[in-house]
Amino acid sequence: MQEHDKKRDGHKAWKSLAADSEGDSVINRNKEAAYTSITHADYLGNKLNFTFEMCVTLHEQAHLELEKYGEAIPESKKVRDLLAGIKDGNAIAAKLTVQTTPQFLNDFTQATNFLATAFDTGARRLIRTLSQVETRAGNRGEG
Protein backbone atom coordinates (compact mmCIF):
# COMPACT_ATOMS: atom_id res chain seq x y z
CA MET A 1 0.00 0.00 0.00
CA GLN A 2 2.74 2.46 0.93
CA GLU A 3 4.44 2.18 -2.46
CA HIS A 4 1.16 3.17 -4.14
CA ASP A 5 0.65 6.00 -1.65
CA LYS A 6 3.92 7.62 -2.73
CA LYS A 7 2.83 7.51 -6.37
CA ARG A 8 -0.72 8.57 -5.44
CA ASP A 9 -2.13 5.66 -7.43
CA GLY A 10 -5.37 4.81 -5.64
CA HIS A 11 -6.45 2.28 -8.28
CA LYS A 12 -3.35 0.12 -7.86
CA ALA A 13 -3.53 0.49 -4.07
CA TRP A 14 -7.13 -0.75 -4.11
CA LYS A 15 -6.21 -3.69 -6.38
CA SER A 16 -3.31 -4.72 -4.13
CA LEU A 17 -5.56 -4.56 -1.06
CA ALA A 18 -8.20 -6.72 -2.80
CA ALA A 19 -5.53 -9.21 -3.89
CA ASP A 20 -4.24 -9.51 -0.31
CA SER A 21 -7.67 -10.18 1.17
CA GLU A 22 -8.49 -12.65 -1.63
CA GLY A 23 -5.20 -14.42 -0.95
CA ASP A 24 -6.13 -14.70 2.73
CA SER A 25 -9.48 -16.26 1.91
CA VAL A 26 -7.81 -18.79 -0.42
CA ILE A 27 -5.37 -19.67 2.35
CA ASN A 28 -8.21 -20.06 4.84
CA ARG A 29 -10.14 -22.29 2.42
CA ASN A 30 -7.05 -24.44 1.86
CA LYS A 31 -6.46 -24.77 5.59
CA GLU A 32 -10.10 -25.69 6.16
CA ALA A 33 -9.93 -28.28 3.37
CA ALA A 34 -6.82 -29.80 4.96
CA TYR A 35 -8.48 -30.04 8.38
CA THR A 36 -11.59 -31.54 6.78
CA SER A 37 -9.45 -34.10 4.97
CA ILE A 38 -7.89 -35.17 8.27
CA THR A 39 -11.27 -35.37 9.98
CA HIS A 40 -12.90 -37.44 7.24
CA ALA A 41 -10.04 -39.87 6.56
CA ASP A 42 -11.73 -42.82 8.26
CA TYR A 43 -10.10 -46.24 7.93
CA LEU A 44 -12.64 -49.05 8.20
CA GLY A 45 -10.31 -51.88 7.23
CA ASN A 46 -8.64 -52.53 3.90
CA LYS A 47 -11.17 -52.05 1.15
CA LEU A 48 -10.45 -52.05 -2.57
CA ASN A 49 -11.24 -48.36 -2.86
CA PHE A 50 -9.58 -47.15 0.38
CA THR A 51 -6.57 -48.78 2.01
CA PHE A 52 -4.61 -47.81 5.10
CA GLU A 53 -1.86 -46.43 2.87
CA MET A 54 -4.40 -44.13 1.20
CA CYS A 55 -5.58 -42.98 4.61
CA VAL A 56 -2.00 -42.15 5.66
CA THR A 57 -1.39 -40.33 2.38
CA LEU A 58 -4.44 -38.11 2.99
CA HIS A 59 -3.11 -37.23 6.43
CA GLU A 60 0.39 -36.52 5.14
CA GLN A 61 -0.87 -34.28 2.32
CA ALA A 62 -3.05 -32.33 4.75
CA HIS A 63 -0.12 -31.94 7.17
CA LEU A 64 2.09 -30.59 4.37
CA GLU A 65 -0.63 -28.16 3.26
CA LEU A 66 -1.06 -26.84 6.79
CA GLU A 67 2.69 -26.58 7.30
CA LYS A 68 2.93 -24.56 4.08
CA TYR A 69 0.62 -21.97 5.65
CA GLY A 70 2.46 -21.87 8.97
CA GLU A 71 0.20 -24.25 10.90
CA ALA A 72 2.44 -27.14 11.76
CA ILE A 73 0.62 -29.80 13.76
CA PRO A 74 2.51 -31.46 16.66
CA GLU A 75 3.42 -35.10 16.08
CA SER A 76 1.29 -36.30 19.00
CA LYS A 77 -1.78 -34.53 17.53
CA LYS A 78 -1.12 -36.08 14.13
CA VAL A 79 -1.06 -39.53 15.73
CA ARG A 80 -4.20 -38.87 17.80
CA ASP A 81 -6.07 -37.68 14.70
CA LEU A 82 -4.97 -40.79 12.79
CA LEU A 83 -6.05 -43.11 15.62
CA ALA A 84 -9.41 -41.33 15.89
CA GLY A 85 -10.05 -42.13 12.23
CA ILE A 86 -9.22 -45.84 12.53
CA LYS A 87 -12.61 -47.45 12.98
CA ASP A 88 -11.73 -51.03 12.08
CA GLY A 89 -12.76 -53.34 14.93
CA ASN A 90 -9.78 -55.60 14.19
CA ALA A 91 -7.37 -52.73 14.86
CA ILE A 92 -8.07 -52.28 18.58
CA ALA A 93 -4.90 -54.02 19.77
CA ALA A 94 -2.70 -52.09 17.33
CA LYS A 95 -4.32 -48.78 18.32
CA LEU A 96 -3.78 -49.53 22.01
CA THR A 97 -0.14 -50.35 21.35
CA VAL A 98 0.37 -46.99 19.64
CA GLN A 99 -1.47 -45.14 22.41
CA THR A 100 0.67 -46.71 25.13
CA THR A 101 4.05 -46.50 23.39
CA PRO A 102 5.60 -43.01 23.65
CA GLN A 103 7.85 -43.75 20.68
CA PHE A 104 4.77 -44.23 18.45
CA LEU A 105 2.58 -41.63 20.12
CA ASN A 106 5.12 -38.87 19.45
CA ASP A 107 6.21 -39.83 15.92
CA PHE A 108 3.61 -39.99 13.14
CA THR A 109 5.92 -41.87 10.75
CA GLN A 110 6.83 -44.57 13.26
CA ALA A 111 3.17 -44.95 14.27
CA THR A 112 2.03 -45.36 10.67
CA ASN A 113 4.82 -47.85 9.93
CA PHE A 114 3.85 -49.92 12.96
CA LEU A 115 0.13 -49.81 12.11
CA ALA A 116 0.74 -50.70 8.46
CA THR A 117 2.79 -53.72 9.53
CA ALA A 118 0.17 -54.75 12.10
CA PHE A 119 -2.67 -54.47 9.58
CA ASP A 120 -0.70 -56.33 6.91
CA THR A 121 0.16 -59.15 9.31
CA GLY A 122 -3.46 -59.45 10.41
CA ALA A 123 -4.67 -59.62 6.81
CA ARG A 124 -2.16 -62.35 5.95
CA ARG A 125 -3.16 -64.37 9.00
CA LEU A 126 -6.83 -64.13 7.99
CA ILE A 127 -6.07 -65.24 4.42
CA ARG A 128 -4.04 -68.21 5.66
CA THR A 129 -6.83 -69.32 7.96
CA LEU A 130 -9.39 -69.11 5.18
CA SER A 131 -7.06 -70.94 2.83
CA GLN A 132 -6.65 -73.80 5.28
CA VAL A 133 -10.41 -74.06 5.80
CA GLU A 134 -11.00 -74.16 2.04
CA THR A 135 -8.36 -76.89 1.58
CA ARG A 136 -9.87 -79.10 4.28
CA ALA A 137 -13.38 -78.64 2.95
CA GLY A 138 -12.16 -79.49 -0.57
CA ASN A 139 -10.43 -82.68 0.62
CA ARG A 140 -13.51 -83.90 2.48
CA GLY A 141 -15.73 -83.45 -0.52
CA GLU A 142 -13.42 -85.46 -2.79
CA GLY A 143 -12.94 -88.44 -0.53
Sequence and secondary structure as in RCSB ss.txt:
>XXXX:A:sequence
MQEHDKKRDGHKAWKSLAADSEGDSVINRNKEAAYTSITHADYLGNKLNFTFEMCVTLHEQAHLELEKYGEAIPE
SKKVRDLLAGIKDGNAIAAKLTVQTTPQFLNDFTQATNFLATAFDTGARRLIRTLSQVETRAGNRGEG
>XXXX:A:secstr
 HHHHHHT HHHHHHHHHHHHHHHHHHHHHHHHHHHHHHH  B S BTTB HHHHHHHHHHHHHHHHHTT    H
HHHHHHHHHHB  GGGHHHHHHHHH HHHHT HHHHHHHHHHHHHHHHHHHHHHHHHHHHHHHHHHH 
